[in-house]
Amino acid sequence: MKKVLIAGGCGFIGHKVAIEFMKAGYEVVIVDNWNNYNVYLIRDVEDKYQKRIQNLNGALILQKNICLDRITRQIFEEERPDLVVHLANFPTATLAAQQPFFAVEQIVEGTLSLLEAARCTNVQKFVYISSSMVYGDFKTDSVTEDHEIRPKELYGVFKATAEYMVRSYTRLYNLTHSIVRPIAVYGPTGHDAFVITKFIKATVNSGVIKIKGRDTKLSFTFVDDMAQGIFRAATMPEANNESFNIGSGVSSKLTDIADFLQTLNPNVQIELEEADPLYPKRGALNIEKAKRMLGYAPKYSIKEGLKIFYDSIQH
Ligand SMILES: NC(=O)c1ccc[n+]([C@@H]2O[C@H](COP(=O)([O-])OP(=O)(O)OC[C@H]3O[C@@H](n4cnc5c(N)ncnc54)[C@H](O)[C@@H]3O)[C@@H](O)[C@H]2O)c1
């Protein structure tokens, strides 16, 4: 049986990735320190982690910090994974901007610690979950993987740096890699800081949906579709030493999403605010490469995903 080590496997996306691997018969080892990024209330964070691990029976969960390189190395020496999937990073650009020194340690040093451990224990493949933020402002409405890497803010800079390190380990040490660039993932147990989580919570509580910018569009991806894409990039040989955009392939206006949520609860209010000037201008990621080479096929429309998320909080 093949063994996968998933760094960040108790996270919002990571736990769904772990489920994909368990369904496919892999032995799953998770390294995750239940990070609260110094911002979330411990009680709320614990609640989300508890919900996620309910579905991870059968996985070995090690509550350790990947930035501690000696401990990470020891885990790799004991567990000897064939494959590593790295999702143990900050989830949002805003959090990274608020704590840049902490963010650079977590994203850059954390990735280096895993790469070194992988190199020293002859891991076959390293999969890095990067971000669409590495592109900065999108030059076209639908961005392909060969778009210029020109991050606008620090989070994108740190994620791009981690990507360069991963590619460098392939050139220097023959460590095979795949890089996945997700965009705006949403769904049950998603972080409270995410725009869709805020909208859903406002809807459930009959509160106010606050929209930054009348014309703001984003390409949202349901978490199960993201997990499918990451699993394919991690396990298919066609993905070796390649980078892939994974998303829904379409973008939605925040005002349309709010209007749809108002049909689920007519008592929710909608308010328009100024757009955030620091946020990169972004349309949809072009996902043709992942469709063509990996057979990736997102299954959830935005309305289906929103309804599942809404129902998960209602019940
Ligand atoms: N959620 C999105 O919309 C989105 C978009 C683009 C890219 N990504 C990338 O996907 C990855 C996962 O994002 P997510 O939304 O699931 O975030 P998340 O915070 O839910 O998941 C990250 C997991 O890694 C763990 N972790 C963080 N630092 C760690 C450390 N030092 N040691 C051990 N474990 C640590 C956390 O405890 C958490 O369980 C991140 O790399 C993020 O940059 C996410």
The ligand as an SDF file (V2000), in Angstrom:
LIG
                    3D

 44 48  0  0  0  0  0  0  0  0999 V2000
   -8.8070   28.2700    0.8400 N   0  0  0  0  0  0  0  0  0  0  0  0
   -8.5510   28.9130   -0.2970 C   0  0  0  0  0  0  0  0  0  0  0  0
   -9.3850   29.5790   -0.8690 O   0  0  0  0  0  0  0  0  0  0  0  0
   -7.1870   28.7880   -0.9200 C   0  0  0  0  0  0  0  0  0  0  0  0
   -6.9380   29.4530   -2.1170 C   0  0  0  0  0  0  0  0  0  0  0  0
   -5.6600   29.3640   -2.6790 C   0  0  0  0  0  0  0  0  0  0  0  0
   -4.6940   28.6040   -2.0630 C   0  0  0  0  0  0  0  0  0  0  0  0
   -4.9700   27.9570   -0.9010 N   0  0  0  0  0  0  0  0  0  0  0  0
   -3.8980   27.1810   -0.2810 C   0  0  0  0  0  0  0  0  0  0  0  0
   -4.4040   25.9190    0.1360 O   0  0  0  0  0  0  0  0  0  0  0  0
   -3.7380   25.5090    1.3290 C   0  0  0  0  0  0  0  0  0  0  0  0
   -4.7560   25.0930    2.3690 C   0  0  0  0  0  0  0  0  0  0  0  0
   -5.6640   26.1470    2.5930 O   0  0  0  0  0  0  0  0  0  0  0  0
   -6.9090   25.9890    3.5620 P   0  0  0  0  0  0  0  0  0  0  0  0
   -7.9040   26.9950    3.1700 O   0  0  0  0  0  0  0  0  0  0  0  0
   -7.3080   24.5710    3.6680 O   0  0  0  0  0  0  0  0  0  0  0  0
   -6.2860   26.4960    4.9380 O   0  0  0  0  0  0  0  0  0  0  0  0
   -6.3230   25.8270    6.3590 P   0  0  0  0  0  0  0  0  0  0  0  0
   -5.7630   26.8230    7.3200 O   0  0  0  0  0  0  0  0  0  0  0  0
   -7.6940   25.3340    6.6820 O   0  0  0  0  0  0  0  0  0  0  0  0
   -5.3930   24.5740    6.2180 O   0  0  0  0  0  0  0  0  0  0  0  0
   -4.0550   24.5880    6.5130 C   0  0  0  0  0  0  0  0  0  0  0  0
   -3.7950   23.4970    7.5210 C   0  0  0  0  0  0  0  0  0  0  0  0
   -2.4010   23.4790    7.7520 O   0  0  0  0  0  0  0  0  0  0  0  0
   -2.1510   23.4670    9.1300 C   0  0  0  0  0  0  0  0  0  0  0  0
   -0.9200   24.1970    9.3640 N   0  0  0  0  0  0  0  0  0  0  0  0
   -0.6670   25.5060    9.1050 C   0  0  0  0  0  0  0  0  0  0  0  0
    0.5780   25.8150    9.4950 N   0  0  0  0  0  0  0  0  0  0  0  0
    1.1200   24.6740    9.9880 C   0  0  0  0  0  0  0  0  0  0  0  0
    2.3750   24.3600   10.5440 C   0  0  0  0  0  0  0  0  0  0  0  0
    3.3090   25.2890   10.7080 N   0  0  0  0  0  0  0  0  0  0  0  0
    2.6050   23.0830   10.9340 N   0  0  0  0  0  0  0  0  0  0  0  0
    1.6520   22.1270   10.7930 C   0  0  0  0  0  0  0  0  0  0  0  0
    0.4260   22.3810   10.2900 N   0  0  0  0  0  0  0  0  0  0  0  0
    0.1680   23.6390    9.9020 C   0  0  0  0  0  0  0  0  0  0  0  0
   -3.3210   24.1630    9.7720 C   0  0  0  0  0  0  0  0  0  0  0  0
   -3.4830   23.7370   11.1090 O   0  0  0  0  0  0  0  0  0  0  0  0
   -4.4710   23.7650    8.8690 C   0  0  0  0  0  0  0  0  0  0  0  0
   -5.1010   22.5940    9.3140 O   0  0  0  0  0  0  0  0  0  0  0  0
   -2.8590   26.6740    1.7770 C   0  0  0  0  0  0  0  0  0  0  0  0
   -1.5600   26.4160    1.3740 O   0  0  0  0  0  0  0  0  0  0  0  0
   -3.3950   27.8530    0.9910 C   0  0  0  0  0  0  0  0  0  0  0  0
   -2.3690   28.7690    0.6810 O   0  0  0  0  0  0  0  0  0  0  0  0
   -6.1870   28.0380   -0.3180 C   0  0  0  0  0  0  0  0  0  0  0  0
  1  2  1  0
  2  3  2  0
  2  4  1  0
  4  5  1  0
  4 44  2  0
  5  6  2  0
  6  7  1  0
  7  8  2  0
  8  9  1  0
  8 44  1  0
  9 10  1  0
  9 42  1  0
 10 11  1  0
 11 12  1  0
 11 40  1  0
 12 13  1  0
 13 14  1  0
 14 15  2  0
 14 16  1  0
 14 17  1  0
 17 18  1  0
 18 19  2  0
 18 20  1  0
 18 21  1  0
 21 22  1  0
 22 23  1  0
 23 24  1  0
 23 38  1  0
 24 25  1  0
 25 26  1  0
 25 36  1  0
 26 27  1  0
 26 35  1  0
 27 28  2  0
 28 29  1  0
 29 30  1  0
 29 35  2  0
 30 31  1  0
 30 32  2  0
 32 33  1  0
 33 34  2  0
 34 35  1  0
 36 37  1  0
 36 38  1  0
 38 39  1  0
 40 41  1  0
 40 42  1  0
 42 43  1  0
M  CHG  2   8   1  16  -1
M  END
$$$$
